[in-house]
Amino acid sequence: MLSIWRDFLVAAVGALRKPDEHALAEERRRAVERLADTTIREARRDEPEGT
């Protein structure tokens, strides 16, 4: 009987601690956009004048 309660508690805590997959995907997308913007800005800054 104790193992049933232990398994239940482990599952409950695991469900509460599970990260929000949608929020993580959104944060990754924003990080990639920021990286792309920074890379483009640096490339334009380093570009020789007149090209």
Chimera marker file (.cmm) of the C-alpha trace (Angstrom):
<marker_set name="trace">
<marker id="1" x="0.000" y="0.000" z="0.000" r="1" g="1" b="0" radius="0.5"/>
<marker id="2" x="2.858" y="2.354" z="0.780" r="1" g="1" b="0" radius="0.5"/>
<marker id="3" x="4.335" y="1.909" z="-2.701" r="1" g="1" b="0" radius="0.5"/>
<marker id="4" x="1.030" y="2.978" z="-4.283" r="1" g="1" b="0" radius="0.5"/>
<marker id="5" x="1.045" y="6.250" z="-2.327" r="1" g="1" b="0" radius="0.5"/>
<marker id="6" x="4.721" y="6.775" z="-3.066" r="1" g="1" b="0" radius="0.5"/>
<marker id="7" x="4.103" y="6.286" z="-6.811" r="1" g="1" b="0" radius="0.5"/>
<marker id="8" x="1.116" y="8.642" z="-6.631" r="1" g="1" b="0" radius="0.5"/>
<marker id="9" x="3.160" y="11.352" z="-4.918" r="1" g="1" b="0" radius="0.5"/>
<marker id="10" x="6.034" y="10.961" z="-7.380" r="1" g="1" b="0" radius="0.5"/>
<marker id="11" x="3.600" y="11.275" z="-10.300" r="1" g="1" b="0" radius="0.5"/>
<marker id="12" x="1.893" y="14.310" z="-8.754" r="1" g="1" b="0" radius="0.5"/>
<marker id="13" x="5.168" y="16.113" z="-8.096" r="1" g="1" b="0" radius="0.5"/>
<marker id="14" x="6.385" y="15.212" z="-11.581" r="1" g="1" b="0" radius="0.5"/>
<marker id="15" x="3.234" y="16.640" z="-13.136" r="1" g="1" b="0" radius="0.5"/>
<marker id="16" x="3.629" y="19.875" z="-11.203" r="1" g="1" b="0" radius="0.5"/>
<marker id="17" x="7.294" y="20.234" z="-12.110" r="1" g="1" b="0" radius="0.5"/>
<marker id="18" x="6.841" y="19.417" z="-15.802" r="1" g="1" b="0" radius="0.5"/>
<marker id="19" x="7.940" y="22.450" z="-17.824" r="1" g="1" b="0" radius="0.5"/>
<marker id="20" x="5.455" y="24.138" z="-20.102" r="1" g="1" b="0" radius="0.5"/>
<marker id="21" x="6.513" y="22.910" z="-23.555" r="1" g="1" b="0" radius="0.5"/>
<marker id="22" x="4.720" y="25.723" z="-25.391" r="1" g="1" b="0" radius="0.5"/>
<marker id="23" x="6.420" y="28.403" z="-23.288" r="1" g="1" b="0" radius="0.5"/>
<marker id="24" x="9.823" y="26.776" z="-23.829" r="1" g="1" b="0" radius="0.5"/>
<marker id="25" x="9.286" y="26.612" z="-27.595" r="1" g="1" b="0" radius="0.5"/>
<marker id="26" x="8.222" y="30.262" z="-27.655" r="1" g="1" b="0" radius="0.5"/>
<marker id="27" x="11.291" y="31.312" z="-25.667" r="1" g="1" b="0" radius="0.5"/>
<marker id="28" x="13.566" y="29.346" z="-28.034" r="1" g="1" b="0" radius="0.5"/>
<marker id="29" x="11.922" y="31.053" z="-31.025" r="1" g="1" b="0" radius="0.5"/>
<marker id="30" x="12.491" y="34.501" z="-29.490" r="1" g="1" b="0" radius="0.5"/>
<marker id="31" x="16.117" y="33.623" z="-28.693" r="1" g="1" b="0" radius="0.5"/>
<marker id="32" x="16.732" y="32.550" z="-32.299" r="1" g="1" b="0" radius="0.5"/>
<marker id="33" x="15.152" y="35.774" z="-33.585" r="1" g="1" b="0" radius="0.5"/>
<marker id="34" x="17.356" y="37.871" z="-31.273" r="1" g="1" b="0" radius="0.5"/>
<marker id="35" x="20.441" y="35.956" z="-32.411" r="1" g="1" b="0" radius="0.5"/>
<marker id="36" x="19.498" y="36.457" z="-36.069" r="1" g="1" b="0" radius="0.5"/>
<marker id="37" x="18.887" y="40.187" z="-35.543" r="1" g="1" b="0" radius="0.5"/>
<marker id="38" x="22.224" y="40.581" z="-33.776" r="1" g="1" b="0" radius="0.5"/>
<marker id="39" x="24.072" y="38.642" z="-36.464" r="1" g="1" b="0" radius="0.5"/>
<marker id="40" x="22.495" y="40.687" z="-39.252" r="1" g="1" b="0" radius="0.5"/>
<marker id="41" x="23.227" y="43.962" z="-37.447" r="1" g="1" b="0" radius="0.5"/>
<marker id="42" x="26.891" y="42.988" z="-36.930" r="1" g="1" b="0" radius="0.5"/>
<marker id="43" x="27.242" y="41.863" z="-40.548" r="1" g="1" b="0" radius="0.5"/>
<marker id="44" x="25.859" y="45.178" z="-41.784" r="1" g="1" b="0" radius="0.5"/>
<marker id="45" x="28.152" y="47.108" z="-39.461" r="1" g="1" b="0" radius="0.5"/>
<marker id="46" x="31.216" y="45.164" z="-40.627" r="1" g="1" b="0" radius="0.5"/>
<marker id="47" x="30.250" y="45.480" z="-44.307" r="1" g="1" b="0" radius="0.5"/>
<marker id="48" x="32.516" y="47.814" z="-46.295" r="1" g="1" b="0" radius="0.5"/>
<marker id="49" x="30.896" y="51.039" z="-47.468" r="1" g="1" b="0" radius="0.5"/>
<marker id="50" x="29.566" y="51.108" z="-51.037" r="1" g="1" b="0" radius="0.5"/>
<marker id="51" x="28.518" y="47.453" z="-51.342" r="1" g="1" b="0" radius="0.5"/>
<link id1="1" id2="2" r="1" g="1" b="0" radius="0.2"/>
<link id1="2" id2="3" r="1" g="1" b="0" radius="0.2"/>
<link id1="3" id2="4" r="1" g="1" b="0" radius="0.2"/>
<link id1="4" id2="5" r="1" g="1" b="0" radius="0.2"/>
<link id1="5" id2="6" r="1" g="1" b="0" radius="0.2"/>
<link id1="6" id2="7" r="1" g="1" b="0" radius="0.2"/>
<link id1="7" id2="8" r="1" g="1" b="0" radius="0.2"/>
<link id1="8" id2="9" r="1" g="1" b="0" radius="0.2"/>
<link id1="9" id2="10" r="1" g="1" b="0" radius="0.2"/>
<link id1="10" id2="11" r="1" g="1" b="0" radius="0.2"/>
<link id1="11" id2="12" r="1" g="1" b="0" radius="0.2"/>
<link id1="12" id2="13" r="1" g="1" b="0" radius="0.2"/>
<link id1="13" id2="14" r="1" g="1" b="0" radius="0.2"/>
<link id1="14" id2="15" r="1" g="1" b="0" radius="0.2"/>
<link id1="15" id2="16" r="1" g="1" b="0" radius="0.2"/>
<link id1="16" id2="17" r="1" g="1" b="0" radius="0.2"/>
<link id1="17" id2="18" r="1" g="1" b="0" radius="0.2"/>
<link id1="18" id2="19" r="1" g="1" b="0" radius="0.2"/>
<link id1="19" id2="20" r="1" g="1" b="0" radius="0.2"/>
<link id1="20" id2="21" r="1" g="1" b="0" radius="0.2"/>
<link id1="21" id2="22" r="1" g="1" b="0" radius="0.2"/>
<link id1="22" id2="23" r="1" g="1" b="0" radius="0.2"/>
<link id1="23" id2="24" r="1" g="1" b="0" radius="0.2"/>
<link id1="24" id2="25" r="1" g="1" b="0" radius="0.2"/>
<link id1="25" id2="26" r="1" g="1" b="0" radius="0.2"/>
<link id1="26" id2="27" r="1" g="1" b="0" radius="0.2"/>
<link id1="27" id2="28" r="1" g="1" b="0" radius="0.2"/>
<link id1="28" id2="29" r="1" g="1" b="0" radius="0.2"/>
<link id1="29" id2="30" r="1" g="1" b="0" radius="0.2"/>
<link id1="30" id2="31" r="1" g="1" b="0" radius="0.2"/>
<link id1="31" id2="32" r="1" g="1" b="0" radius="0.2"/>
<link id1="32" id2="33" r="1" g="1" b="0" radius="0.2"/>
<link id1="33" id2="34" r="1" g="1" b="0" radius="0.2"/>
<link id1="34" id2="35" r="1" g="1" b="0" radius="0.2"/>
<link id1="35" id2="36" r="1" g="1" b="0" radius="0.2"/>
<link id1="36" id2="37" r="1" g="1" b="0" radius="0.2"/>
<link id1="37" id2="38" r="1" g="1" b="0" radius="0.2"/>
<link id1="38" id2="39" r="1" g="1" b="0" radius="0.2"/>
<link id1="39" id2="40" r="1" g="1" b="0" radius="0.2"/>
<link id1="40" id2="41" r="1" g="1" b="0" radius="0.2"/>
<link id1="41" id2="42" r="1" g="1" b="0" radius="0.2"/>
<link id1="42" id2="43" r="1" g="1" b="0" radius="0.2"/>
<link id1="43" id2="44" r="1" g="1" b="0" radius="0.2"/>
<link id1="44" id2="45" r="1" g="1" b="0" radius="0.2"/>
<link id1="45" id2="46" r="1" g="1" b="0" radius="0.2"/>
<link id1="46" id2="47" r="1" g="1" b="0" radius="0.2"/>
<link id1="47" id2="48" r="1" g="1" b="0" radius="0.2"/>
<link id1="48" id2="49" r="1" g="1" b="0" radius="0.2"/>
<link id1="49" id2="50" r="1" g="1" b="0" radius="0.2"/>
<link id1="50" id2="51" r="1" g="1" b="0" radius="0.2"/>
</marker_set>
